[in-house]
Amino acid sequence: MDKFLAILQLLFAVLLAIMAVVTIHNLVNISARPETISVVNTIIGQGVVIIALSVFATVLFRKGWKQLRQPDKASQDPESSSE
């Protein structure tokens, strides 16, 4: 079950990273428009969203990778499964 959750975390991290890249692409497209206050507000807001998505993706990736690389607890301690 731990490996399943680790794989889900890795997949969700990849999904968040893809969402951050798409948001960066959208930010580039918006920055080509004439500068108005709504465009500036959108740029600031999307900048915050990009940073948040990147941080969440990094945290989930590291946590999932660590959990996936962790040796199986049942194979380490065979006495605990016999209780």
PyMOL commands that place a pseudoatom at each C-alpha (Angstrom):
pseudoatom trace, name=CA, resn=MET, resi=1, chain=A, elem=C, hetatm=0, pos=[0.000, 0.000, 0.000]
pseudoatom trace, name=CA, resn=ASP, resi=2, chain=A, elem=C, hetatm=0, pos=[2.912, 2.354, 0.743]
pseudoatom trace, name=CA, resn=LYS, resi=3, chain=A, elem=C, hetatm=0, pos=[4.333, 1.860, -2.739]
pseudoatom trace, name=CA, resn=PHE, resi=4, chain=A, elem=C, hetatm=0, pos=[0.929, 2.554, -4.277]
pseudoatom trace, name=CA, resn=LEU, resi=5, chain=A, elem=C, hetatm=0, pos=[0.669, 5.835, -2.380]
pseudoatom trace, name=CA, resn=ALA, resi=6, chain=A, elem=C, hetatm=0, pos=[4.232, 6.706, -3.378]
pseudoatom trace, name=CA, resn=ILE, resi=7, chain=A, elem=C, hetatm=0, pos=[3.423, 6.133, -7.040]
pseudoatom trace, name=CA, resn=LEU, resi=8, chain=A, elem=C, hetatm=0, pos=[0.285, 8.260, -6.716]
pseudoatom trace, name=CA, resn=GLN, resi=9, chain=A, elem=C, hetatm=0, pos=[2.341, 11.040, -5.144]
pseudoatom trace, name=CA, resn=LEU, resi=10, chain=A, elem=C, hetatm=0, pos=[4.853, 10.874, -7.983]
pseudoatom trace, name=CA, resn=LEU, resi=11, chain=A, elem=C, hetatm=0, pos=[2.106, 10.988, -10.605]
pseudoatom trace, name=CA, resn=PHE, resi=12, chain=A, elem=C, hetatm=0, pos=[0.423, 13.921, -8.886]
pseudoatom trace, name=CA, resn=ALA, resi=13, chain=A, elem=C, hetatm=0, pos=[3.797, 15.706, -8.704]
pseudoatom trace, name=CA, resn=VAL, resi=14, chain=A, elem=C, hetatm=0, pos=[4.234, 15.256, -12.451]
pseudoatom trace, name=CA, resn=LEU, resi=15, chain=A, elem=C, hetatm=0, pos=[0.700, 16.536, -13.025]
pseudoatom trace, name=CA, resn=LEU, resi=16, chain=A, elem=C, hetatm=0, pos=[1.401, 19.635, -10.912]
pseudoatom trace, name=CA, resn=ALA, resi=17, chain=A, elem=C, hetatm=0, pos=[4.651, 20.249, -12.793]
pseudoatom trace, name=CA, resn=ILE, resi=18, chain=A, elem=C, hetatm=0, pos=[2.796, 20.047, -16.119]
pseudoatom trace, name=CA, resn=MET, resi=19, chain=A, elem=C, hetatm=0, pos=[0.211, 22.495, -14.794]
pseudoatom trace, name=CA, resn=ALA, resi=20, chain=A, elem=C, hetatm=0, pos=[3.014, 24.898, -13.818]
pseudoatom trace, name=CA, resn=VAL, resi=21, chain=A, elem=C, hetatm=0, pos=[4.529, 24.704, -17.320]
pseudoatom trace, name=CA, resn=VAL, resi=22, chain=A, elem=C, hetatm=0, pos=[1.141, 25.348, -18.930]
pseudoatom trace, name=CA, resn=THR, resi=23, chain=A, elem=C, hetatm=0, pos=[0.621, 28.310, -16.610]
pseudoatom trace, name=CA, resn=ILE, resi=24, chain=A, elem=C, hetatm=0, pos=[4.030, 29.700, -17.624]
pseudoatom trace, name=CA, resn=HIS, resi=25, chain=A, elem=C, hetatm=0, pos=[2.981, 29.382, -21.269]
pseudoatom trace, name=CA, resn=ASN, resi=26, chain=A, elem=C, hetatm=0, pos=[-0.262, 31.224, -20.497]
pseudoatom trace, name=CA, resn=LEU, resi=27, chain=A, elem=C, hetatm=0, pos=[1.724, 33.924, -18.678]
pseudoatom trace, name=CA, resn=VAL, resi=28, chain=A, elem=C, hetatm=0, pos=[3.900, 34.468, -21.739]
pseudoatom trace, name=CA, resn=ASN, resi=29, chain=A, elem=C, hetatm=0, pos=[0.809, 34.788, -23.936]
pseudoatom trace, name=CA, resn=ILE, resi=30, chain=A, elem=C, hetatm=0, pos=[-0.807, 37.278, -21.559]
pseudoatom trace, name=CA, resn=SER, resi=31, chain=A, elem=C, hetatm=0, pos=[2.343, 39.394, -21.324]
pseudoatom trace, name=CA, resn=ALA, resi=32, chain=A, elem=C, hetatm=0, pos=[2.098, 40.083, -25.073]
pseudoatom trace, name=CA, resn=ARG, resi=33, chain=A, elem=C, hetatm=0, pos=[-1.138, 42.038, -24.533]
pseudoatom trace, name=CA, resn=PRO, resi=34, chain=A, elem=C, hetatm=0, pos=[-1.241, 45.792, -24.003]
pseudoatom trace, name=CA, resn=GLU, resi=35, chain=A, elem=C, hetatm=0, pos=[-0.408, 46.642, -20.414]
pseudoatom trace, name=CA, resn=THR, resi=36, chain=A, elem=C, hetatm=0, pos=[-3.473, 47.371, -18.312]
pseudoatom trace, name=CA, resn=ILE, resi=37, chain=A, elem=C, hetatm=0, pos=[-4.128, 46.915, -14.624]
pseudoatom trace, name=CA, resn=SER, resi=38, chain=A, elem=C, hetatm=0, pos=[-5.975, 43.651, -15.227]
pseudoatom trace, name=CA, resn=VAL, resi=39, chain=A, elem=C, hetatm=0, pos=[-3.024, 42.258, -17.183]
pseudoatom trace, name=CA, resn=VAL, resi=40, chain=A, elem=C, hetatm=0, pos=[-0.656, 43.243, -14.377]
pseudoatom trace, name=CA, resn=ASN, resi=41, chain=A, elem=C, hetatm=0, pos=[-2.953, 41.639, -11.799]
pseudoatom trace, name=CA, resn=THR, resi=42, chain=A, elem=C, hetatm=0, pos=[-3.104, 38.461, -13.879]
pseudoatom trace, name=CA, resn=ILE, resi=43, chain=A, elem=C, hetatm=0, pos=[0.680, 38.338, -14.212]
pseudoatom trace, name=CA, resn=ILE, resi=44, chain=A, elem=C, hetatm=0, pos=[1.130, 38.732, -10.452]
pseudoatom trace, name=CA, resn=GLY, resi=45, chain=A, elem=C, hetatm=0, pos=[-1.544, 36.139, -9.695]
pseudoatom trace, name=CA, resn=GLN, resi=46, chain=A, elem=C, hetatm=0, pos=[-0.171, 33.618, -12.143]
pseudoatom trace, name=CA, resn=GLY, resi=47, chain=A, elem=C, hetatm=0, pos=[3.317, 34.167, -10.776]
pseudoatom trace, name=CA, resn=VAL, resi=48, chain=A, elem=C, hetatm=0, pos=[2.056, 33.173, -7.336]
pseudoatom trace, name=CA, resn=VAL, resi=49, chain=A, elem=C, hetatm=0, pos=[0.257, 30.136, -8.788]
pseudoatom trace, name=CA, resn=ILE, resi=50, chain=A, elem=C, hetatm=0, pos=[3.400, 29.025, -10.642]
pseudoatom trace, name=CA, resn=ILE, resi=51, chain=A, elem=C, hetatm=0, pos=[5.490, 29.262, -7.470]
pseudoatom trace, name=CA, resn=ALA, resi=52, chain=A, elem=C, hetatm=0, pos=[2.877, 27.358, -5.443]
pseudoatom trace, name=CA, resn=LEU, resi=53, chain=A, elem=C, hetatm=0, pos=[2.549, 24.607, -8.058]
pseudoatom trace, name=CA, resn=SER, resi=54, chain=A, elem=C, hetatm=0, pos=[6.321, 24.237, -8.252]
pseudoatom trace, name=CA, resn=VAL, resi=55, chain=A, elem=C, hetatm=0, pos=[6.678, 23.982, -4.483]
pseudoatom trace, name=CA, resn=PHE, resi=56, chain=A, elem=C, hetatm=0, pos=[3.862, 21.431, -4.146]
pseudoatom trace, name=CA, resn=ALA, resi=57, chain=A, elem=C, hetatm=0, pos=[5.263, 19.367, -7.026]
pseudoatom trace, name=CA, resn=THR, resi=58, chain=A, elem=C, hetatm=0, pos=[8.734, 19.364, -5.472]
pseudoatom trace, name=CA, resn=VAL, resi=59, chain=A, elem=C, hetatm=0, pos=[7.460, 18.366, -2.032]
pseudoatom trace, name=CA, resn=LEU, resi=60, chain=A, elem=C, hetatm=0, pos=[5.265, 15.579, -3.418]
pseudoatom trace, name=CA, resn=PHE, resi=61, chain=A, elem=C, hetatm=0, pos=[8.038, 14.307, -5.676]
pseudoatom trace, name=CA, resn=ARG, resi=62, chain=A, elem=C, hetatm=0, pos=[10.598, 14.159, -2.865]
pseudoatom trace, name=CA, resn=LYS, resi=63, chain=A, elem=C, hetatm=0, pos=[8.141, 12.539, -0.456]
pseudoatom trace, name=CA, resn=GLY, resi=64, chain=A, elem=C, hetatm=0, pos=[6.980, 9.982, -3.036]
pseudoatom trace, name=CA, resn=TRP, resi=65, chain=A, elem=C, hetatm=0, pos=[10.517, 9.192, -4.192]
pseudoatom trace, name=CA, resn=LYS, resi=66, chain=A, elem=C, hetatm=0, pos=[11.703, 8.734, -0.598]
pseudoatom trace, name=CA, resn=GLN, resi=67, chain=A, elem=C, hetatm=0, pos=[8.770, 6.473, 0.201]
pseudoatom trace, name=CA, resn=LEU, resi=68, chain=A, elem=C, hetatm=0, pos=[9.270, 4.452, -2.986]
pseudoatom trace, name=CA, resn=ARG, resi=69, chain=A, elem=C, hetatm=0, pos=[12.989, 3.972, -2.373]
pseudoatom trace, name=CA, resn=GLN, resi=70, chain=A, elem=C, hetatm=0, pos=[12.442, 2.978, 1.279]
pseudoatom trace, name=CA, resn=PRO, resi=71, chain=A, elem=C, hetatm=0, pos=[12.969, -0.749, 1.861]
pseudoatom trace, name=CA, resn=ASP, resi=72, chain=A, elem=C, hetatm=0, pos=[9.855, -2.745, 2.606]
pseudoatom trace, name=CA, resn=LYS, resi=73, chain=A, elem=C, hetatm=0, pos=[9.148, -2.870, 6.359]
pseudoatom trace, name=CA, resn=ALA, resi=74, chain=A, elem=C, hetatm=0, pos=[7.741, -6.417, 6.199]
pseudoatom trace, name=CA, resn=SER, resi=75, chain=A, elem=C, hetatm=0, pos=[10.929, -7.796, 4.619]
pseudoatom trace, name=CA, resn=GLN, resi=76, chain=A, elem=C, hetatm=0, pos=[13.123, -6.103, 7.251]
pseudoatom trace, name=CA, resn=ASP, resi=77, chain=A, elem=C, hetatm=0, pos=[11.362, -7.442, 10.336]
pseudoatom trace, name=CA, resn=PRO, resi=78, chain=A, elem=C, hetatm=0, pos=[9.938, -10.942, 9.738]
pseudoatom trace, name=CA, resn=GLU, resi=79, chain=A, elem=C, hetatm=0, pos=[9.113, -11.406, 13.448]
pseudoatom trace, name=CA, resn=SER, resi=80, chain=A, elem=C, hetatm=0, pos=[6.503, -8.631, 13.416]
pseudoatom trace, name=CA, resn=SER, resi=81, chain=A, elem=C, hetatm=0, pos=[4.392, -10.418, 10.788]
pseudoatom trace, name=CA, resn=SER, resi=82, chain=A, elem=C, hetatm=0, pos=[4.175, -13.631, 12.842]
pseudoatom trace, name=CA, resn=GLU, resi=83, chain=A, elem=C, hetatm=0, pos=[2.489, -11.937, 15.825]
for i in range(1, 83): cmd.bond("trace and resi %d" % i, "trace and resi %d" % (i + 1))
show_as sticks, trace
zoom trace
